[in-house]
């Protein structure tokens, strides 16, 4: 189920995060698990889990505005972990959606499934804003990294 590699964020690009869907207040982000994504039990590290949930909710929020010219900052996020996230070689997908939005804030939820098992669920609040020159420089840096 591979999608398009996320390149405007160097950290997500380094992890190999792929954008699968981003429209109408919903988003999906996937990642093929590598050894460096694991913890000491050789399953997906909680930090990777939280990153996927965070960026999926952010993209769900951005999908309701101008995704190509906006970014989103996490205001707050709560995550609950239920099961191990997956092992090396598995493809893990986070699915998120906007629950409500106000003038400046977007309230979202996301979850990660491993087959039929719920791995983790998160709720978060995001502020969406126009990108600035720093974000554009990060994109250029990411592009040069890909060309190596």
C-alpha positions in Angstrom: 0.0 0.0 0.0 2.9 2.4 -0.5 2.2 6.0 -1.1 4.2 9.2 -1.9 7.2 9.8 0.3 6.8 12.8 2.5 9.6 15.1 1.6 8.8 18.6 3.0 9.6 17.4 6.5 13.2 16.1 6.9 12.4 14.0 10.0 9.4 12.3 8.3 11.4 11.8 5.1 14.2 10.2 7.1 11.7 7.8 8.7 10.3 6.9 5.3 6.8 8.1 6.0 4.5 7.9 3.0 1.3 10.0 2.4 -1.5 7.7 1.4 -4.5 10.0 1.7 -5.1 13.7 2.6 -8.6 15.1 1.7 -11.8 16.3 3.2 -10.6 16.3 6.8 -9.1 12.8 6.6 -5.5 11.5 6.2 -3.5 8.3 6.2 0.2 8.0 6.6 2.1 4.7 6.3 5.6 3.5 7.1 7.5 0.3 6.3 9.1 -0.7 9.6 12.9 -1.0 9.6 15.2 -2.2 12.4 15.9 1.4 13.4 12.2 2.0 14.0 12.2 -0.6 16.8 12.6 -0.6 20.6 14.5 -3.1 22.8 11.7 -5.7 22.2 12.1 -5.4 18.4 8.7 -3.9 17.9 7.8 -0.3 16.7 9.1 2.3 19.2 6.5 4.4 20.9 8.1 7.5 19.5 7.5 6.3 16.0 3.9 5.5 16.9 3.4 9.0 18.2 5.1 10.6 15.2 2.7 8.7 12.8 -0.3 9.7 14.9 0.8 13.3 15.1 1.6 13.8 11.4 -1.6 12.1 10.3 -3.8 14.4 12.4 -1.8 17.4 11.2 -2.4 16.4 7.6 -6.1 15.8 8.3 -6.3 19.4 9.5 -4.3 20.8 6.6 -6.5 19.0 4.1 -9.4 21.4 5.0 -7.4 24.5 4.0 -4.6 24.9 1.5 -2.4 21.9 2.0 0.4 23.1 -0.3 0.9 26.4 1.5 0.1 25.5 5.1 1.7 23.8 8.0 0.3 22.7 11.4 1.7 23.0 14.9 0.7 20.6 17.5 -0.9 22.5 20.5 -1.6 19.3 22.5 -1.7 15.6 22.0 -2.8 12.6 24.1 -1.9 9.1 23.1 -3.0 5.7 24.5 -1.1 2.6 23.6 -2.9 -0.8 23.5 -0.7 -3.3 21.7 2.8 -3.6 20.2 2.9 -1.6 17.0 4.5 -4.0 14.6 7.7 -5.7 13.6 10.4 -5.1 11.0 9.1 -5.5 7.5 5.5 -4.8 8.3 3.7 -1.8 6.8 1.9 0.2 9.4 -0.8 2.8 8.6 -2.2 5.6 10.8 -5.6 7.0 9.9 -6.8 10.4 11.2 -9.7 12.8 10.9 -10.8 16.2 12.0 -13.6 16.0 14.6 -14.2 19.8 14.9 -12.6 23.0 13.9 -12.9 26.6 15.2 -11.6 29.7 13.7 -7.9 28.9 14.3 -7.8 25.4 15.9 -8.5 21.9 14.6 -9.5 19.0 16.9 -8.4 15.6 15.5 -8.2 12.0 16.3 -6.0 9.2 14.8 -5.4 5.5 15.3 -2.9 2.9 14.2 -4.1 -0.7 13.5 -1.9 -3.8 13.1 -4.3 -6.1 11.2 -7.5 -6.1 13.4 -5.7 -5.0 16.5 -5.8 -1.4 17.7 -2.2 -0.4 18.4 -2.7 3.2 19.6 -5.1 6.0 19.5 -4.5 9.8 19.9 -6.4 13.0 20.1 -4.8 16.3 19.4 -5.3 20.0 18.8 -3.6 21.7 15.9 -3.1 25.3 14.7 -2.8 25.6 11.0 -0.9 28.5 9.5 0.8 29.6 6.3 4.3 28.3 5.7 7.1 30.8 5.8 10.6 31.0 4.4 12.0 28.6 7.0 9.6 25.9 5.8 10.6 26.6 2.2 14.3 26.2 3.1 13.6 22.9 4.8 11.9 21.7 1.6 14.9 22.7 -0.4 17.2 20.9 2.1 15.0 17.8 1.9 15.1 17.9 -1.9 18.9 18.1 -1.9 19.0 15.2 0.6 16.9 13.0 -1.8 19.3 13.8 -4.7 22.4 12.4 -2.9 
